[in-house]
Amino acid sequence: MKNLPPLVIAIDGPAGAGKSTTAREVASRLGLLWVDTGAMYRAVTLWLLRHGIAPVAGEAIEEALGTLTVDLVPGESTLRVLLCGEDVSQRIRDDDVTGLVSQVSSLRQVRHALVRWQRRIAERGNVVMEGRDIGTVVCPDAPIKIFLEASLATRARRRARERSRHADGLDERQILRELARRDTADSTREVAPMAAATDAVRLDTTNLSITGQVDAVVRLVRERGYVSS
């Protein structure tokens, strides 16, 4: 096999495009580490909420980032998110965190700190890292970059199915409006806006099953010479 750079699969895209499930399944199939960077931003958001720190309190946030820890630990069926040692995997998906995470993740000091953490993980290679700026900011030299996309209606439908398991009362129309707001916030923020890297492979998942999405990514990994057929 030719001399290749460390395998980093960068998967970006908007909410509901299938990033987390696809990244998790690709990592499982190829024996790689799955890194959900969005969960890291959610954990920081939860910490700020718990401590009553507004996402405009720059000095307090700087101090918090120097003391809190966020760890991603593989669990039996999914990734466990530990905030200062506490498993917050479910808590970070609640509405109060979801409603604030875009604002927190747009803060320069937050992004700078988390990008440093994420790059340290990626430097070891053999990772599937997903988020909104992995191929453009976190790992611009990643040998494999994927940008997942899907229609807004499809993404809202997927999220509605997920949310129905928690019986939180949100219907598909509410979720569609929330996704549209998130898309705007993530793609227009001043620091590291969501965008497809110029050398990313764009994959429309609107009419693809999860298996189809995973197959497409694994096929690309093979074509780049990282996995034998």
C-alpha positions in Angstrom: 0.0 0.0 0.0 1.3 3.4 -0.9 2.4 5.8 1.8 -0.8 7.6 2.8 -1.4 10.4 5.4 -3.2 9.3 8.6 -6.8 8.4 7.9 -9.1 11.2 8.9 -12.6 11.1 7.5 -14.2 14.5 7.8 -18.0 14.5 7.5 -19.8 17.9 7.6 -23.3 19.0 6.9 -26.5 20.6 8.4 -28.6 19.1 11.1 -30.7 16.1 10.0 -28.5 15.2 7.0 -27.4 12.0 8.6 -24.0 12.9 9.9 -24.0 11.2 13.2 -25.5 7.9 12.1 -23.4 7.7 9.0 -20.2 8.6 10.9 -20.9 6.1 13.6 -21.7 3.3 11.2 -18.6 4.1 9.0 -16.4 4.1 12.1 -17.9 0.8 13.2 -17.5 -0.9 9.8 -13.9 0.3 9.4 -12.8 -0.1 13.0 -12.2 3.7 13.5 -12.9 6.1 16.3 -16.1 8.1 15.9 -15.8 11.8 17.0 -19.1 13.8 17.3 -17.8 17.3 17.6 -21.4 18.7 17.8 -21.8 16.8 21.1 -18.7 18.6 22.4 -20.3 22.0 21.7 -23.5 20.8 23.3 -21.6 19.7 26.4 -20.0 23.2 26.8 -23.5 24.7 26.2 -24.9 22.6 29.0 -22.1 23.6 31.4 -22.8 27.3 30.7 -26.5 26.8 31.3 -26.0 25.0 34.6 -23.7 27.7 35.8 -25.9 30.6 34.6 -23.2 32.0 32.3 -24.7 33.9 29.4 -23.1 33.3 26.0 -21.8 36.9 25.9 -19.8 36.7 29.2 -16.4 36.4 27.5 -14.2 36.4 30.6 -16.3 33.9 32.4 -16.4 31.6 29.4 -12.7 31.8 29.0 -12.3 30.7 32.6 -14.7 27.9 32.2 -13.0 26.5 29.1 -9.8 26.3 31.1 -11.3 24.1 33.8 -14.1 21.9 32.3 -13.4 18.7 30.5 -15.4 17.0 27.7 -14.6 13.4 26.8 -16.1 11.1 24.2 -16.1 7.5 25.2 -17.4 4.6 23.0 -20.4 2.9 24.6 -22.2 -0.3 23.7 -24.4 1.2 21.1 -23.5 4.9 20.8 -21.0 7.5 21.9 -21.0 8.5 25.6 -20.4 12.2 26.3 -18.8 12.9 29.7 -18.8 16.5 31.0 -16.4 16.7 33.9 -16.8 13.0 34.3 -20.6 13.0 34.2 -22.4 11.1 31.5 -24.6 13.8 29.8 -25.2 11.9 26.5 -29.0 12.3 26.8 -29.1 15.6 28.6 -27.3 17.5 25.9 -30.1 16.7 23.4 -32.7 18.5 25.4 -34.5 21.6 24.0 -32.7 24.2 26.2 -29.3 23.0 25.0 -30.5 22.7 21.4 -31.9 26.2 21.4 -28.6 27.8 22.6 -25.9 25.6 21.0 -25.6 27.6 17.8 -25.1 30.8 19.7 -22.5 29.2 22.0 -20.6 27.5 19.1 -20.4 30.8 17.3 -18.3 32.3 20.1 -14.7 32.8 19.0 -13.2 31.6 22.3 -15.3 28.5 22.4 -14.5 27.5 18.8 -10.8 28.1 19.3 -10.7 25.9 22.4 -12.7 23.1 20.9 -10.8 23.1 17.6 -7.6 22.6 19.6 -9.2 19.6 21.4 -10.5 18.2 18.2 -7.2 18.5 16.3 -5.4 16.7 19.1 -7.8 13.8 18.6 -7.5 13.9 14.8 -3.6 14.0 14.9 -3.6 10.3 15.9 -5.5 9.3 12.7 -8.0 6.5 12.2 -11.0 8.7 13.1 -14.3 9.6 11.6 -15.0 13.2 12.7 -18.3 14.9 12.1 -19.6 18.4 12.5 -20.0 21.6 10.5 -16.5 22.8 9.9 -14.3 19.7 10.1 -13.2 19.8 6.4 -12.8 23.5 6.3 -11.3 24.4 9.7 -10.6 21.6 12.1 -8.9 19.2 9.6 -8.4 21.1 6.3 -5.8 18.5 5.3 -8.0 15.5 5.9 -7.6 13.1 3.0 -11.3 12.3 2.8 -13.9 15.0 3.1 -17.7 14.4 2.8 -20.4 17.0 2.9 -23.8 15.5 3.5 -26.9 17.4 2.5 -30.6 16.7 2.2 -33.8 18.7 1.6 -35.1 20.7 4.5 -38.4 18.7 4.5 -36.5 15.4 4.6 -34.3 16.5 7.5 -37.3 17.8 9.4 -39.1 14.4 8.9 -36.1 12.6 10.2 -35.8 14.8 13.2 -39.5 14.4 13.9 -39.1 10.6 14.0 -36.2 11.0 16.4 -38.0 13.4 18.7 -41.2 11.3 18.8 -39.2 8.7 20.8 -38.9 11.3 23.6 -42.6 12.5 23.3 -41.6 16.1 23.6 -44.6 17.4 21.7 -42.8 19.0 18.8 -44.4 18.4 15.4 -42.7 18.4 12.0 -43.5 22.0 11.2 -42.0 23.2 14.4 -38.9 21.2 13.7 -38.6 22.5 10.1 -38.7 26.0 11.4 -36.0 25.2 14.0 -33.8 23.5 11.4 -34.1 26.5 9.1 -33.1 28.8 11.9 -30.1 26.6 12.7 -29.0 26.5 9.1 -29.0 30.3 8.9 -27.2 30.7 12.2 -24.6 28.0 11.3 -23.9 29.2 7.8 -23.7 32.9 8.5 -21.8 33.0 11.8 -18.7 35.1 11.7 -16.3 32.4 13.0 -16.0 29.1 11.0 -19.3 29.2 9.2 -20.8 25.9 8.0 -19.7 25.3 4.4 -18.6 22.5 2.2 -14.8 22.3 1.6 -13.9 23.0 -2.0 -12.4 19.5 -2.2 -15.2 17.7 -0.4 -17.4 15.1 -2.0 -21.0 16.2 -1.7 -23.5 13.5 -1.0 -27.2 14.2 -1.2 -28.9 11.8 1.3 -32.5 12.9 0.6 -33.3 9.6 -1.1 -30.6 7.4 0.5 -31.0 4.9 3.3 -28.4 4.9 6.1 -26.9 1.8 4.5 -26.6 3.6 1.2 -24.9 6.6 2.9 -22.4 4.4 4.7 -21.7 2.3 1.5 -21.0 5.5 -0.4 -18.5 6.7 2.2 -16.8 3.4 2.6 -16.5 3.1 -1.2 -14.7 6.4 -1.3 -12.3 5.3 1.4 -11.5 2.2 -0.7 -11.0 4.3 -3.8 -8.5 6.5 -2.0 -6.5 3.4 -1.1 -7.1 3.1 2.6 -9.1 -0.1 2.6 -8.5 -3.1 0.4 -11.5 -4.3 -1.6 
